[in-house]
Amino acid sequence: MLHSSVSEAIQTASKPSVANHDREAAIDYLGSHPTPDAIDALIDLLETDDAGLRWRSADALARMGRPALAPLLHALVDKSDSRWLLEGATHVLHDNRDHKVAKMTEGLRAAMKGSGAAVATVTVAGELLVKLAGEAA
């Protein structure tokens, strides 16, 4: 299925009733169009029931590099108790095409593991957001 817009791809990717190969194609489309809406949709898909779609979404976000970082950090602050989000974010950050993102998030990836991961993730992700905001200013 070919997509003509990000909004159309979001609709396809987020509907469980759509065939997986069509959802995967939509995820690939979103990954090649790093708009804020596409990034948010891919982050939402990190929590879908289908492990293959979660992995594909994480791959798409990892290929985007730095543009996906702040939205992902915001999601981690908001939903640090989501095991699937933590797993997907770990993949996005570890396999990020931007080696600077992978390097700057080493501490976050460590915080996302273990029994206190939810609290530690919020703290470290929040600190990284402040750092990113400072760099942008």
N, C-alpha and C positions, 0 to 999 in steps of 0.2 A: 504494500500500500504506500503510495507516494503522498507526501504531505505538502501542502502549499503554504502553511503558516504554523507558527509556534502554537497558537491557540488550538488549531486543529490537532496537532501532534499531542498536546497536553490532554485533550479530550480522549484521544485514542489510547494513549499510554495509561491513563488513570481508570479506564473502564475494565473491571474484571471480566465482563462478559465478552470482551474482544479476544480473538485468538492470540496466543502468546507471540507468534511470529510477527503479527501486526503491531503488538505492543512493543516488541523489541525494535522494530523498524522506527516506531515513533520515538523511542528513547534515543536511538542513534541520531535521528533528526534533531531532537532537542540538544543533544551533545554537540552538534555542529552549529548550533545557534545560541551562543551563551548570553541570552537576554536575561534580565532579572526574573521574568516569569518562567522561562525554561529552567533556570537554576533552581528556583523554588519548587517546581514540579518534580525535578529529579531528586531533590532532597526529600520531598514527600514520599517518593517511590522507594526510598531507602527503608521504609517501614511497611511495604506491601507484604502480603502473605507469601508471595512467590519468591523463593530464594534466587532463582535465575534472573528475575527482573530486578531484584535488589542489587545483585552483583553487576548487572549491565548498567544500572543507573550509577553505581559507584564508579565504574570504569569511565562513564561519560563525564562525570564530575572531575575525576582525576585528570582526564585529558584537557579539561578546561583550564586547569592551573589556578593561578591567583584570583581570577574573577569569581570563582566559586567559594573562596575561603571565608570571607566575612559572612555570607548567608549561612554557610555550614556552621560556623562558630555560633551564630545566633540560634540556630536550631539546637545545637548542643546545650546551650545555656537554658533554653526553654524546655527541652525534653531529655535531659541527661539520664533519666531513668529508663529510656527505651533501649533495650538490648540490641535490637536490630539497627537502630540509628547509630549506636556506638560501634557496632561491627562494620557497618557501611562506611562510617566516617574514618575508621581506622584504615580501611582499604583506600579510601580517597586520599588521605593524607600520606600514607606510606608510599603509594604508587603514583604520586602526583608528578605530572610531567614537568612542573616547575620545581627544580631541585631545591630552590630557596624555601618553598612552601614545606617540602618534606623536612628540611633541616630545622626551620623555625617551629615546627609542630612536634618535634621529638618529645618534648616534655609533656605535651598534651596527650600524645599517644600513650605514654607511660601512665599518665593520670587516669586514662580511660580503662585501665585494667584493675582488677582486684575488688575487694569487698567495699571499699569506700569510693568506687569509681564515680557514682552519681554526683557526690559533693565535690570531689576533686576535679571532675570535668568542668563543672560550672565555674569553679574558681579559675582554673587555668585558661579555659576558653574566654572568660571575661577579661582576663589580663591580656590575652592576645588581641582581643577586640580593641581595648584601650591603646595598645601599642600600634595597631593598624591605623586607628583614628589619628594618633599622633604623627604617624608617617605621612598621612594624607594632608594634614594641616600645613 
